């Protein structure tokens, strides 16, 4: 009894501090402890804690503080009887300590969290609590849950991320169960007779298992089940019991092997969210499913009006270095004869064309090879396409440097961007090679590509083994799952085809090879789509309209005007706006037209000619842009109220800071459009207001994170319009001219280094490692994202300094082979408040990096903290960051290499636990940068009148 009293006393004394820390960590419902979270009430307590402690001693459950190494225990370990018999004892903490004792005695019986405790069996103390309602056993080593049937009042059971192979039969006795999570185990079969005993089940997670079917008695939950996740399993046909779940609101079936979805699933009124991406769907196609439940329902409704038509369409992307012969191959295949393209007519940006071979329609996308254009490729490179990698065999030499430039660069980026693509290497300029040289180079290219894939597979296996062999693998389950998924998605490289572009027989042979591969359903399971007749009718009508004389060359058309044009056609007289939008979404996703409904300034504009969109991009993202800027004619300058000296200033600012003012952009775009005979679209592209209009161009560039708008703020404008909540607020010209930063063209780093002042040994320092490398253009897009959040910043080609609340954070890019990372540094803060703010700042930037990296499905990002001992090479791998739990509960970390101990707050997102007085209010700080002015610190404002209208 004395031990239990001591523990309860310790819980009470530290409850307020723990509650504050857990609120910071976003865990308002649960208070964490070193070994266990929220167990027993003040009445049952003593005996239950004795049992639990005895059991944990017997099972040698690993406590986080054991990683601290030798030496004296941390302060928290010695409180409340922290040591017994020379061993560290767990400090058990109860839930809702700040609540009145009456509530405490009832609440603590109901909820137990034993996450990440390496449990192999359930603790007897838990099983002896029949009043338990919630049990979280996430991230343990459980293979069975014997005895769980004793918890007859259990409503919530979390068994995710364990080692369960056989579905636990005892679950059928938990008749009160409402939430069950068994995701990320190894379950293959669920026996009949389980769900028929769970009439209250509302939430069921079975994702990331090995399931191929669901038991029939799942239908017994028809009146209760609202959420079901069976994604990342092995379903080849849709499980029929799901159709009987009348109250199902959310369903996830992503990443299975489904070919067809039943229309009955969407005919009820309950389903609100449905995700099916990652399946080789034919009916409805994945492009339709991406539009949401209403579009799927409309699709099936249209199928009822006529039989579905098979659409065999292949998006084919031509990639390769500049002057490899991509345009020649593309045009020769289209015209089915040799078609040499002169050097001066090489691709600028991307060119698109469509043609048919037998019963297949090919949509060719010819990408420019210059590096400057690669930053726009992420907009158009999509999965489920045939990639033709064109290689100039005459330029190719059998050495590593040439391979990297002409082949390796593209293989790496495809592995990161579209890792499950099919790649057909095509060697060109065979006629310029000597006898025997072609076969030698073909063999060298194929062997080196194979070596790249083996290296990638070995690297992934190495990362997986490292996580599995770590002392606490349960902390890395999400990262492990992600790596395993990447391991199963590798590029398929076909045999290289060498062609002489001047010989029509080689062109025909290449055509036959392409056709043979796309007919292979194992390579292209989604090449056949079933479409309602109206989809094909609208597509044909749009192609006809786009080729008509009434439509300008740019092909931009208002959505409502397009609807009116289509409605004039007899077979489309009943076409309404909703159906047209559905079809436009489908045509946009397959690449036939472009419609960005998610961009406010473009939601009413349809690009019937996607190539014009490329024209818009290459107005400012192009090869030799400085020369284009220097070539702006005097007439164009006068029209934009600029002088030759202004043009010189524009060139200097662009070269030194990669920035252009709004007038410079208008003049540059007008000059280029006039030179191409498209001056009639200038106002629509750039806006109708010379000083402030945005137009469509900047909406596109900012949406795809290719440029960042910044302002030279000079002073507050006393003549500014009154702000009225709920009404639009018009900005004034007094804010200064807009400038645009183009990170792709950044070069200098001196200014950032000078402001930062050099690295200090005491800096908080973390690294985000990238494998196989940091993608081309990634850091530039990161700059746009980060600088849009933090308006005070200094940027350079590979460095960026962000300022938030007067605190600097430096980000540096290092992109070497086998050593690619972003380094984040911040000055060591003082006190609890300083650590909390600094780690929040660092975490916000880490989340920006991770969110952006999701656009490269084959890219592995791992966050590590280097050891703080000078010269020590060790690094601490960060555990999973799922937003539910604290990154760590430990107070001290010990380096396994040098043996030195550090406060955890110096290595991982954590706040020191000791109390301190709040810091004094800082003085106002003004920061004047190249990109604007911002102020931090206390300020006041006097409101003389406020008009709140109910309109």
N, C-alpha and C positions, 0 to 999 in steps of 0.2 A: 504493500500500500504506500510506503514512503516513496518508492520510486515513481509511482503514478502521480502522487501529489507534487513531487518535484517537477515532473514534466508538465503538469497542468499549470503550475506556477510560472514556469519558464515560458509557456505558450502565452499566458496572459500578459506577462511583462513586455513581450516583444511584438504583440499583435498589431499595435498601431503602426509601427515602422514597417512591418511586413505588408500590412494592408496598403500603405502608401506605395511601396515598391511594386506590388502586384497591380495596382491601378495604373502605374506607369507602364508596366509591361502589357497592358491590355487584357488582363485576366481578372475581371471584376467578380467572377463567380467562384474562383478557386484560389486559395492561398497555397503557394508551393512550399515544400520543405526539402531538406537534403535527400531524404530517402523515401518519404511518403507524404501524401497530401491528404489531409482531412480524414480522420478515421473515426474516432469513437467519441461518444458524448461524455459528459462529466459524470454520469452515473455508472455506465458499463465499463468504464474506462480502465480501471486498475487491472482487473483480471485479463481483459482483452489485450491491453498493452503488454502485460507480462507474457501472454501466449505469443503475441506477434514478435516481441523481441527475442524470445527463446527460439522461435521458428527461424527468424532471420539469422540468428547466430549459427543455428544448426546448418542452414542452407548456404551460409556464407554469401549472402546477397551483397553484391558490390555497391558500396556507397560512393557517391561522387568524390567525397573528400579524401578517399584513399589514393587518389592520383596526386596528392600533394607531396608525397614523398616523406622522408624522415623528418626528425626534429619535433619541436613542441607543437601541440595542437593549436589550431587557430582559436581565437578568443571565443567564437560561438560554440566550439566543441566542448569547452569546459564549463558551460552554463548548465544549470539544471541537471547535474549528474552526468555531464557529457562523457566521462570515461568510467569504465568499470572493469576491474581485473586487467588493467593495462590496455584495454581495447576501446576504440571509439564507439560511443553509443549513439543511436539516432535520436534526434530531437523531434518528437512527433508533434505536429501542429494541427490544430483543428480549423475547420472552415467557419467563417462568419464570427471571428473572435470579437469583433466590435459590436456584435448584437447583444441584447439583454440575455442573461443566463437562461431564462425560460425558453427563449428561441434556440439558444445554443444546445440545450439538452435534447431538443427534438431534432434539430437540423443535422447534427454531426453523426447521427445514426444512419443517415440516408445516402451519403455520398462518399465514395472512396476512390482515390486516384493512385494507382501503382504503376504509372507509366515509367518506362526505361529503368526497370529494376532487375533485369536479367532473370526474371522468374521462370521456373520450369514447372512448378506446381502452384496451386492457389494456396495462400496462407490460411491456416486453420482459423485464425482470428477473424478473417473476413467471412469465412463460411459459417461461423458461429453467430453471425449478426443477421437474424431473419428479417429485420426491419429495413435492410439495405435496399435502396431504390436505384442507385447509380453506381456502376463499377467500371472504371477505366483501366484496362490492362494493355494499353497501346505500347508497342515497341518493347516486347519482352521475348522470351524464348519458349513460349508455351506450345506444346503439341496436343494437349488435351486440357480440359477444364473439369476434371472429376470433382464432383461435389457441388457444382454450381446450382444444381436443382434444388438445394436447400434454401436458396434465396428466392422464396416464392413471391416476394413483393417487388422483385427487380423490374424496373421499367427501362433502364438504359444499360446496355452491355457493349463495351468497346473492346474488340479483340483484334484490331487491325495491326498489321506489321509484326506478326508472330511467325511461328513455324508449323501452323496447323495444316495437315494434309487431309485428314478425315473430318468431315463436318460433325461437330459435337451433337450427339443425339440428345444429351441432357437438356438442350435448349428447349425442347418441346414441352418441358414441364414449367417453363417460365411464362405462365399464362398471362401475366400482367405486362409482358415486354412490349415496349412501344418503339424503341430504337435499338437496332442491331447492326454492328459494323464488323465485318470479317474481311475487309479489303486487305490486299497485299499479303496474302498467305499463299498456300500451294494447293488449294482445294480443287479437286477434279470432279467430284460428284456430290450432289445433295440428295440424300435419300427421301423417299416419300414418307409422309406422316409427320413431318416437322411443323410445317406452316399451318396445318389444319388445327393445331393446338395454340396458335398465336393470333387470336381474333382481334387484338388491339394494336398489332404491329403497324406503325406509320412510316417508319424510316428504315430502309434496308440497303446496305452497301456491300456489294460482292465483287467490286472491281479489282483488277490485277490479280486474278487467280488463273485456274486452268479449266474453267467451266466450258462445256459445250452444249449444255441443256439445263433447263430448270424443271423442278418437280411439278407434277400436275396440281398438287394440292396448294401451290402458291395462290391459286385462284380463291382459296378460302379466305384470303385477306382482301377480297374485292371491296369490302365496305370500309376498310381502314387504311390500307397502304397508300401513301401519298408520294413517297420518294423512293426511287429504285435506280441503283447504279450498277450496271453489269459491263461497264467498259473494260477494255484491255483483257479480254478473255478469248475463247476460241469458238464463238458462235458462228456457224455457217448459215443457219436459217434462223429466222426470227422466232423466239420462244413463244409458243401459243398461249401459255397461261397468263402472260402479261396482258393479252387482249381482254381478259375478264376482270381486270383491276379497274373498276368503274370510277374510283376516286383518285386515280393516279394523276398527280400534278406535274411531276418532274421525272424525266426518264433520260438516262445516259447509256448509250450503246456504242460509244466511240471505239475505234481501233479493234474491231473484230473482223470477220470475213463475210459480212452480210452482202448479198447481191440484190435483195429485194425487200421492201418494207410493205406490210399489209395496210391497205387503205382504211381498214376498220379501226386502226390505232388512232386515227385523226378525226374520226367522225363523232366522237363524244365531245362534251363541253369541258371536261375537267383538265385535260393536259394543257399546261401553260408553258413548259420548257422542254425542248427535245434537242439532244445533241447526237449526231451520228457520223461526224467526220472521221476519216481514217478507215472507212469501209469501201470495198470496190463496188459501189452501188450502181445499178443500171436503172432501177425503177423504184423511186424517182432518182435521178442522177444526183451526185454529191452537190453539184452547183445549185440545184433546186433546194436541197435540204439546207444549204447554207443560208437560204432566205428566211428560214423560220417556219413555224407551224402553219401559219396562214397560207404561205406560198405552197407548201406541200399539199394542203387541203385543196387549194385552187387547182393544183396540178392534177390531182385525182379527179376532181370535178370535171376538168376538161377532157380527161381520158374517157369519161362516160359518154361524151358526145361523139366519140369516134375512136377507132382502134389506134393503139399506139404505133408510132413509126420508129424503126431503128435508125439511129443516127450514128454513123461510124466516122468519128472525127478525131484527128490527132494533131495536137499542138506540137510543132517541131521548132526547136530553138537552135540556131546556128551560132556557135561561139568559137572564139579563137583569136589569136593575136592579129594585129593590123596587117593587112596585105597577105593574109593566109589564103585567100581565094573563097571566102564565104559567099560573097555576092555572086561570084561566077557560078559556084555550085548551085546556089539557090535558084538563080534565074535559068540555068541550064536544065534543072529538074522541072521547073515550071513549064518551060517551053519544049521540053523533051528533045532538046538538041543542044549542041554546044553554043554557049553564049558568053564570050569573054567580056569582062568588065574592065575598062581602062582605069589606070591608077587615079586619074582625076575625078572619076565617078564613084570612088569608094564610098562605103556607107558612112553617113554622119548621123550618129545616134542609133536609131533602130528603124528598119524597114519591114513592112508586113505585106504578105501576099497570100492568096488562097488558090488552090487548084486541086484537081481530083486525079487519083490513080486507081483505076478499077472502081470499086464501090467505096473507097475511102476518100474522105476529104482531108487535105493537109492544110494547116494554117501555119505558114512559114514566118518566123520572126528572125530577122537577120540583124544581129547585134554588132555595133561598131567595136573594133578591137582596141582603140586607144584607151589608155588608163583613165583619162579624164572623164570618159563616158561611163566607166564602170560604176560610178557612184549612183547612177540612175537605174542600173540593172535590177536592183532589188525590187523595183516597182513592178517589173514585168516577168522576172524569172519565177515560174510557178511549178509546182509538182505535177506529176502525172503527164509528163511530156517526154518526147523523144529529144535527146540532146545530141546534135551532130557537132562534134569537136573537130574543127578543120585545122590541119597542121601543114605548114609549108615544108615539105620534105627537102626541098633544095636548100632552104636556110637552116634546117635542123642539123645539128652536129651531135655526135654521140658523147656528149659531156654533160655534167650536172647542171651547169649554168644555162645552157640552151634548153635543156629539158624543163627546167624550172620556169623559164620565160614563156616557152611556147606550149607547154603541156601541163606541168605541175601546178602552176598558178590556177588554171581553170579546174583541174581535178580537185584541188583543195577547196576551192570556193563552192563547187557543186556539192562536195561531201558535206559542207556546212549548211548550204542553203536548201538544197533538195536532195537529201542523202539517199532516197530510195529511187533515184532517177535511173533511166537506161541511157547509156552513153555509147554512141557509135563514133569511134575515131575515123576520120577520113583524111588520108594523106594526099596532098595536091602537088602540082609542079613535078610530076613524075617524069615528064618529057625533058626536064632540065637536069635530071640525075643520070649518073653513069650506070652502066650495067652492073648489077649486083649490089649497088648502093641502096636501092629501094628496100630490098629484103633485109639488109643489115640494119637500116634505120627503123624499119617496121618492128623487127625483133627487139631492138633496143628500147623503143617506146613502150611496147607492150610489157616487157619485163620490168621496166621502171614503174609503170602504172601499177602492176601487180605488187611490186615491192611497197609502193605507197599504201595500198589497201591493206597489205599484211602489217605494215607498221601501225596503221590506224587501229586495226583490230587488236594488235598486241598492246598498244597504249591503253585502249579501253579495258582490256583484260587486266592490265597492271593497276589501273585506277580501281577497278572492282575488287581485286585481291587486296589492295591496300585498305579499302573500307571493311572488307570481311575480316581482315586480320587485325584490325584495330582493337584496342582494349574495350571499347564501348561501341560495337557496330550498330546497336539499336539507335544511336543518335544520328546515323547516316542512311537510314532506310530509303528516304526519298531520293537522295543522291544515287544510291545503289540502283533503285528502280529506273531512274532516268538513264543511267549508264547502260543497264541491260537493254532498255528500249533502243538506245543508239546502236548497241552491238548487233541488234537484229535488223537494222536498216542500213544497208551498205549499197554503194553504187554497183550497178550491173554494167560491166564493161564488155562490149561486144568486140569481135575481132576487127582489127583495123583494115579498112578498104582503101587501097591505093588507086588513084584515078589520074588519068591524063585528061584535063578539062578540054583539050582540043579534039578529043576522040569521042564521037557520039556513042560508040560501043561501050566505053567505060561509063558514060552517063547512064545508059540503059542498064548496065550491070549494077550500078549503085541503086538505081530505082528498084530493081528486083530485090536487092538485099533489104532495102528499107521496107518494102511491102511484106517480105517474108517475116520480118521481125514484128511488125505491128499486128500481124495475124495471130501471133503467139499470145494466147490469153494469159499464160503465166507471166509474161513480161508486161502486158498491157491489159489488165483485167477490167479497166474502166473505159476501154476504147469504144464500146458499144453502149449507147444510151437510148432509152425508150422515151419518146417525146409525144405529147399530144399534137395533132395536126396543126393547131393554131400556132404553135411555136415555130414550126417550119414556114408557115404562111407569113407570119410577121417578119421572120428573118429574111425571106426572099423579097418581101416588099421593101424592107429597109435597105437592102443591097441595091434594089432597083432605084429607090429614091436617091441614095448616095451617089449613084452613077449618072443621075439625070442632070440636065443642063440647068435646072432651076437652083440646084444646090451649089453653093460656092465651093471652091477647091478645099477650103479648110474643113468643111463638113460639120461645123458646129450648128446645132439646131435646138431651138427651145422645145422642151418636153411637150408642152401643150400643143404647139404647132405641129410637132411630129404626130401626135395623136390625131389631130384633125386631118392631116394628110393621109394617114393610114385608114381612117374611117371612111374616106371617099372610095375606097376599094370595095367592091361588091361583097366579097367573102369575108371582109373585116368590118362590116358596117356596125356590128354589135360590140366591137372591141371597146372596153372601158379602160379608164386610167389605171385601176388596180391591176388588171390582167397585163396591161402593157408594161407596167413597172416590174411585174414578176418576170416577164420575158426579157426585159432589158437587163435585169440582174443576171439572168442566165447567160445572155449573150456577152455581158461584161466579163463574167467569170471564165468563159471559154476564150476570151480575147478577141471577139469579132468587133465589138464596139466598146466604147469607154463611157461609163456613167458613174460619177462619184457622188452618190446621193448623200454620203456622210459629210461632204464639204459644203458648208452653208452657201458660199458664193457660187457653187457649181451644181447644186441640187436640181436646178431646172434646165441644165445644159447637157445635151447628149452629143458626144463626139462620134459621128458616123464614120469618120476616117481616123482611126487610132494613130495613124502616122502623123497627123497634125499635132497631137499631144506631144509626140517626140520632138516635133519642130519647136513647140513652146519650151520644152526643157532645154534644148540645145541653144536657145537664144542666150542663156546665161551659164549653162554648164556645158562647156565645149572646149575643143582643142584650140589653143592659141587665142584665148579670149583677150589678152592684153593687146595683141595686134588688131583685133576687131575694135577695141576701144579707141586705139590710136587712129583708126581709119574713119571715124565718124566724120561725115562731111560737114562743111561750113553751113550749108543750107539747113541741115538737120539741127545743128547747134542753134542757129538763129530762131528756128521754129520753136525750140524749147527754151528760149530766152537765156542762152548760154554763150560763152565766148571760147576762143581758142585757148585762153589761159585757164578757163574752167576745165576744159578737156585735159590739159596738162596736169592740173591738180587731181582730177579724177584718176588719171593713170598712176600718179605717184601714190595716192592713197590706196589704190587697189594693190599695187605692188608691195607696199609696206605693211598694210593692215588687212588686206583681202576684203575691203569694204567699198561699197558704192552708194552714193546718195541717190535719192529718188529721181532727181533730174537726170543724173548720169544713166540710170537704168532706162528711163524713158527714151533718152536720146539713142542709146545703144540698140534697144529693141526696135525703135522706129527705123533706124538706119538699116538694120538687117532685114526687116520686113519689106522695106522699100526695094532693097536690092534683089529680093526674091519675088517681087510683084504682088505682095500681100498686104499693102498698106491699108486696105479697107478694114482689116480686123484689128488695127492698132488700138483703137479706143476700147474695144471690147476686151482685149487682152490686158491692157494696162490701166483701164479705168478712165472715166470721163473728166476727172478733176486733176489737173496737171500737178498739183502740189500734194494732194492727199489721197487721191483715188487708188484703190488697191487693184481692182481688176482680177482676172482669172489667173494670171501668171503667178502672182505671189501667193494666192490661195493654194495653188498646186505645190510650189516650192516649199512653203512652210508646212503643208500637210505631210509631205514626204521628207521633211527635216533636211532640206538641202540648203536652206538659208535661214537667217535669224534677223528679225527686224529689231533695230535698236534706235534710240533717240538721244539727241543732244538736248537734255533738259536744262534750260538756262535759269529760269526763275518761275515762281508761281504767277499765274495770270489773274490779276484782280478783276478782269472783265469776263472771266469764265462763267458759263451758264450755271444757274442754280441747280443743285442736285436735288431731285425729288424721287424718293424711293418708289420703285415700281414703274418709273417712266424712263425712256431712253435719255441718255446724257450725251449731248453733242460736244465733242472736243473742239478746241479752237486752234487756229493757226499759230497762236503764240507758243505752242509747245515745241516748235522747231521742226526742221525737215527730217524726215525719216531716213535712216541709213540701214543698209542691209549687209550683214556679215556672211561671207561665203567661206566656210571653214575649209573646203577642199583646196583653196588657194593660199592658205596660211603658210608661212615659212619661218619667220623670226621667233626666237625664244628669249631674247635678252630681257625684254620688259617684264615677262612673268618671273624670271629668275631674280631680277632686281627687287621686285615688290615682295616676293616670298622671303628673300633674305637668307636662303640656304637651309639645308636640313640640319636638325639638331638631334643628338642621340636620345633625348627624352621625348621626341615626338611620338604620338600615337600613329601606328604605321601598319597598314594592311595591304594585301595584294589580291587582286582577282586574276587568277591564272586562266588562260584560254588554250584549249587544245582542239585542233592542231595549231591554230594561230589566231591572231586578231583579224577578223575579216576586213578586207579592203573597204574603206569608207565607214567602218564602225565607229572609230573615235570621232570623226567629224559629225556623225549623227548624234553621238553622245553629247558633244559640245552644244548642239542646238537644243537638245532636250534639257540638259542641265542648266544652261544659261537662260533658258526661258523661265525656269523656276527661280534662279538666283540672279537678280538683275545686276548686281555688282560683280564684275568678273574681269579677268585678264586672260586672253587666250593666245595660243601659238600652235604651231603645227602638231606637236606631240605633248604639249602641256596645257594645263588649264588651272587657274586659281579662282576659286569661288569664295565669296564673302557672305556670311550670314550672321546677322547680329554682331558684327564686328569681329567674328572669328573666321580666320582663313582656313581653307582646305585645298590642298594641292593635289592634282591628278596628273600623273605622267604615264605616257604610253611607252612600253618597251616591247617591240615586236621582232624578236629573233627566233630562228628555228629552234624548237624544243625549249624555248624560254620566253614565252609571250605572256605579258601581264599588264594590267593597269595598277599602278601604285597610288595609294591614297595616304596622304599625310596631313596630320593636324597637330597643332601645338598641344603639349600636355596641359590639361586644364587643372584648376585648383578647386578642390572641394566637390561635394556631392552634386551641387547644381551645375557646376562646370562640366563634370563627367557626363551627366545626363544630357546636357545640350550637345556636347561634342559627339557622343555616340549616336544621338538622334540624327545629327547632321551627317555623320559617316554612313549610317544605315540608310538614310534617304538616298544618298548617292549610290550605294550598293544596289538598292532596289531599282534605281534607274538603269544601272548596268544590266541587272538580271532581266528586267522587263524587255529591254532592247534586244538582249541575246536570244529571247524566245523566237525572234524572226529568223534565226538560223537554227533549225531543228537538229542539225548535226554538230552543233558547237557545244563543247563541254566547258563550263565555267565553274571554277572551284575557288572559294575565298579562303585565304590563309593569313595567319599573323606570324611574322618572323620572330624568332627568339630575340629578346632585348639584350642579350649578352653579346658584346662586340666580338665578331669573328665566328660566332656559333651559327652553323648552317641550318639548324632545326627550324621547322615551321609548324604551327598549330593549325590543323584543318578545322574550319568552322563546322559545327553540326548543322543539321537541317534547320531552316528558318521557315516554319510553317505558319507563323503568326499566332499560334495558339499557346505555345509554351515559351518560357524564357530560354535564351540561348544557352545559358548555364546557370547553375545554382551555387557553384563553388566560389569561395572567397580567395583561394590561392591556387595557382597553377605551378607545377614543377616541370622544367624542361627535361625530357628524357635523355638528352644528349649531354648537356653541360651540367645538369643537376641544380641549376639556380632556380630559386623560387620567386614568383612575381605575384603581385596583386592581380586578380582576374580582370579588374577594370582597366588594366594596362594592355590587355590582350584581346578581350572579347567585350561585346556590348553589355556592360554591367555598371551599376552605380555602387560606390562604397557604402557600407551599411551604417557607418557611424553618423551621428547627427552633427549638424553644424548650423551656425547662425546664417540667415540669408545674406547674400552679399549686398553691399551698398549699390544704390542705383547708379549705373554707369553714366558718364557724361555723354553728350551728343557727339557722334563721330560723323564726319563728312568724307565721302570717298568720291574722288573725281577720276574717272577712268577714260580710256579711249572710246568707250561706248556709252557713256552717260554718267549721270550724277545720282547718288542715292544717299539717304540719311538714315542713321540708326541711333536710337536713344530716346529719352523721354521728350515729349512734346505736348503742346496743348492747342486746343482749337476753340474759338468762341462762336457759337451758333446764335445769330441774332434773330433768325426767323426760320421756321421749318414748315413746309406746306405738304401735308400728307393727304393725297387724294385717294378716294375709294374707287376711282375709275380704273 
